[in-house]
Amino acid sequence: MRKSHGTIYVGIDVSKDKLAVAIAGGERGDEVLSLGTFENTPASVGKLLKKISGRGDISACYEAGPTGYGLYRQIRAAGCECCVVAPSLIPVRAGERVKTDRLDALRLARLLRAGELTPVWVPDETHEAMRDLVRARESAAEDQRHKRQLVSAFLLRHGRVYQRSKPWTMRYRRWLQTLTFDHPAHQIALQEMLQAERNASERLDRLTGHIEALVPDWTLAPAVNALQALRGVALISAVTFMAEVGDVRRFETPVKLMAYLGLVPSEYSTGKTTRRGGITRAGNARVRHKLIEGAWTYRLQARPGERKLYILREQSPEVQDIAWKAQSRLTTRYRQLIQRGKKPTVVTAAIAREMAAFMWDIARRTMPAH
């Protein structure tokens, strides 16, 4: 490749230990070349950038993955352009049956030059730390659910039925300690499962406490507090939304946020035929699940709860108006859809989609300036 002072497009296939690198010139007809593999270390990356920089301005990309954003931050710190691209949105030719690191790097460089790649939003280090904490809590909550399911399944197999409707209260736990079995192995198995459930619950409580302690010092704390004015949105839901979505201002309209969360209907239309299906379920599943959980609360009559009154009192009149508008609209919408014979699951997905729009509006009004 001739030495050029234009833009050099760099495709990087990242793995744990190695980087496969390819470069493409700025012109469409320029050749795309593989530079080989390099060590995935800061020192090796620094030497590589210094070597390539003599050819022109660098615009690099690599796929989002488990290696994180360290490479992105190093390339940006060196004064070069870089983007992290969504793997699921990378165009793939139907006839391609060979996949190697070298070919992936060549394809990334070629597609980056053509403008065919979709970048993902990269959080700063503080935001990424909060997101990791939120995901750790989600993992703990899932572990707790699994441990409780094991206990419930064990009791069901042995015909032990709790007569009250609400499990896992202190009354329920006392009832569990009164259970006896003829064989000691069954007694030991139950006690071990209960101990595992207690450990999971304590871990979940610890992580929840850490989130509550760290949120006030987070730059997005005003948005987190304001989002809780909405029905169906508590602290963990608000923190999850802001940690996963980040800067909502990158979505020009709420419809784009809905699509990012996978809450818009799927569609297959051709010619005069229009077919729409269920929601796409694309994008961020964590936020989508939280919104659908919160959407169930709109089956109730529109009125602020006792706890919400204390939260609303601390919000601006603007946020209070949006929260009441959302509650009055979505409760009416829920009732109308149910009366039309829609399934409750379909209704909650529709309500969750509109919830995302109200959350987008509140968040962009309360986020700190750039």
N, C-alpha and C positions, 0 to 999 in steps of 0.2 A: 504494500500500500504506500502510495506516495505521501511524503510529508505534507501536511496541510495545516492551515491555521483556522479552519472552520471547526464545526462540532464533530467530535468523535463519540459514537454511540457504543457503549460498553454493556454487554450482556454477561451476567455472572450467575453461574449455577452453584449454589452454596450447599455444602454438606458439613458435617461435624468437623472434619479435619482438612478438607481440600476445597479449593475454589477453581472451577473451570471457567475460563475467561475468553470471550470473543469480542472483537471490535468491528464496527462498520463505519465507513466514511459517510459524510453528510449527504452526498448525492445518491439518488436512487440506484444508479448503475454501478456505484462503487462496490468493490469486492468486500465480502464479509470473511474475516480471517479468525482462526482460533489461535490464541496466544499460549495455549497449554493449560496446565494445572499449577496451582500455587498453594502454599501453606495457608491455612485459615488462621492467621495470627495478625495482630496489629502491625508488627514490624514488616511482615511480608506484604501486607496490603499497602503500607506506606511506600515501599519500594516500587510496587506495581503502579501506583498512581503517579509517582515521580517519573517513571519510565514512559507512561502513556501521555502525560501532560505535554510532552514535547511535540506531539502530533496535532494538538489543538485543544479546544475547550471540551471537557469531559461531561457527558451525560450518561449516567450508569443506571442499571436496574437489576433487581433480583427478585425472586419469588418470596412471598411471605411464608414463613415456616417456623419450626421450633428453634432456630438459631437466633431469633429475635431481631432487634433493631440496632445492635452494636455496629455492624458493618455500615448501615445507613448513616449513623451519626459520625463515624470516622470519615466517610467520604464527604459528607457535608462540612465537617470541620476543616477539611483540606481545601475548601472553596470550590468544590465541584457539585454539579447537579446530580441528584440521585432520587429514585423512587422505588418503593416496594410495591410489587404488583400482586393482584389477586390471582392465585393459581387457577381457580375455577373459571375465570374469565379470559384465559389465554387462548387465542384461536389455535385450533389443531386441525390439520388436514386429515380428511377421512382415510386417505391411503397410507398414512404414516404408521409403520409397524415396528420401527426401530427407535429405541429411546436410550440415549447415553448422555452423560454429563456434558460431553463436548457438543453434541447436537442440540441439547437444551440451551446452552450458552449461545450458540450460533442463532438459534431461533429467537431468543430474547433480544439479541442485538438487532436483528433484522426487523422484528416487530416494533421495537422501541423507535427505530428510525422512521418507520411507517406511521407511528402514532396510533397503533392498534392495541396498546396495553392499557389496562385500567388500574391506576394506582390506588392503594389503600391509605387511609389516614394513619399517620405515625404519631403516637403520643409522645410527650416529653417524658423525662425520667420520673418525675414526681407522679404524673398521671398514670404511667405504666405501673408504678409501685402500688398505687391505690387499686388499680384494676387487678393486679395479682392478688391483693388481699381479698377483694370481693370474690374472685374466682376460688380462692382457698376456702372461703366461707361457704360458697355454693357446693364445693366438693364435700365439706363437712356435713351440710344439710342432706345431701344425697346419701352419705354414709349412714346418717341417723335414720333416714327413711328405710334404708335396706335392713338395718339392724332391727327396727320395729316390725318390719314385715316378717322377718324370721321368727320373732316371738309370736306374732299373730298366727302364722301358719302352724307353728308347733302346738299352740293351744287348740286350734281348730282340729288338728289330727287327733287330739286326745279328748275332744268333746268338752272342753272347758270354755264356757260362754260367759262373757261379762254382760250383766243384765242392763247396765246403764248405757246411754248412747255415746258418751264422750270418753274415749280412751286416753291414756297417758297423762291423766291428772294424778294428784297425790292419792286420791281415793283409789284409782285404778292400780297404782303401784303398791298400795297396801294390800289390795285384793290379790295381786300376784304373789306376794310373800306368804299368803295363807294357803296357797295351793300345795297339795302333797300328791306324790305318785307312789305306786307300789314298788316299782323298781328304782333303786338308787341312781341308776344311770340316767333316767329321765329327770330326776331332781337336779343332778349335776349339770345336765345339758341346759336346763332352763336357767339355772343360776349363772352359768357362763354367758348365755345370751343376754341376760339382764345386765350383767356387768359390762359387756361390750356396748350395750345401748347407753348405759350411764356414761361410759367414757366418750362415746360419740356426742352425746348431749352436752357434756362439759366442754368438749372441744368447740362445738358450735357456739356455745355461750361465750367462750373466751374470744373467738374471732369476731363475734358481734360486738363485744365490748371494745375491742381494738378499733373497729370501724367507727363506733360512736365517739371514741376519744380522738381519732385523727381527722374526722370530717371538719370540725371547726377551723382547723389550720389549713385546710385545702382551699385553693383558689376558687374552686367551683362550689364552695359551701353555700353562697347565696342562692344559686340555682337549685341545689339539693333541698334547701329549706323551703323555697318557693314551690317546688313540685309537690311537696307533701300537702299543699292546700287542696289538691285534687282528691276526690273520693277514689279509693282503691290504690292509693300510692302512699306507702309508709317509708320510713327511713331507708330500709334495705332496698326497696324497689327504686327509690329516687337515686340512691348511690349507684346501684347497678346500671340504671339508665345513663347517668352522666359518665360513669367509668367506661362503659362499653361504647357509647355513641361519641363521647368527647365533645368537640365543638359543633353544636347543632347548626351553627351559621354556615357550615360547609354545604348544608342542604338548602338549596334556594327556595324550595317549596316543601310543605309537609308531605306532599305526595311522594317526593323522592325519599323522604325518611321512611314512609310506609313501605316503599319498595325495598329499601335497605333492610328493613326488619322482616321482610317476607310476608307481609300482611295484605298484599294486594292480590286479587284473583288471578289465577293462571289463565292463559288464553291461547287458543289455537284457531286462527281464522285464516281462511283462504278463499278467494273469490267471493261468492255470495254467502258462504258459510261462516258463521261466527259461533265458536264454542268457548265457553268460559267454565273453568273448573274451580276447585278449592284454592285456598291461598298457596302461594308459591313455596313458602317455607324456606326461602333463600335468605342469605344474610345472617344477621346475628340472632341466634336462637335464644340466648340467655335473656335478652330484653323482651323478645316476643313472648316467652313463657311468663315473665313477670306481668306484662300487660294483660295477657289472657286471664291470669289469676285475678288481677285487679278488676277486670271487666265484669266478673260475676257479681260484684257488689252493686252494680247498677240495676239489678233486678228489684231492688228495694225502693221505697218511696224517696223522692228527692227532698232531703233535708240534711243539714250538717250534723254530724254526730257530736257527742260531747267532747271527745278528744280533739276533733277537728276545729272546734271553736277556739281552743287555745292556740292552735297553729295559725288559724286565719287571723286572729287578733294581731299577730306579729307581722303580717304581710301588708304590702302596699294596697291601696284601693284598687289599683289596676289588676293585681294578681287575684284579689278577692272576686272581682267581677268576672274574670276568666274562669275561676274555679266554679262559681255558681252557674255561669252559662254552660259549662261542660256538664255539670251535674243535672241541670234541668233538661238539657237537650238529650243526653245519653240515657237517662231513665225513661224519657218518653220514647226514644228510639228503640230501646230494649222491649218495652211493652208493645209497641206497634209491630215489631218483627215477630214476636211470639204470637200475637193475635193473627198474623198472616200465615201461621202454621210452620214457620221456620224452626229447625232443630235448635235446641239451646246451644249446642257447640258452634253452630254456624252464627248464631246471634252474638255470642261472646267474641268470636273472631271479628265480626263487624264492629262491635263496640270497642274492642282493643285497637282496631285500625283508627277509629276517630279519637280515641284517647291519645294516640301518638301525635296527632295534629295539635291537640291542646297542650301536650307536654312540650312540643316543639315551640309553640308560641310563648309559653312561660319561660322556658330555658333561654331562648334568645333575648328576651327582655331583661333577664336577671344575670346573665353571664358577664364577667368583667370585660372591659374593653381590651382589644388586642394590645 
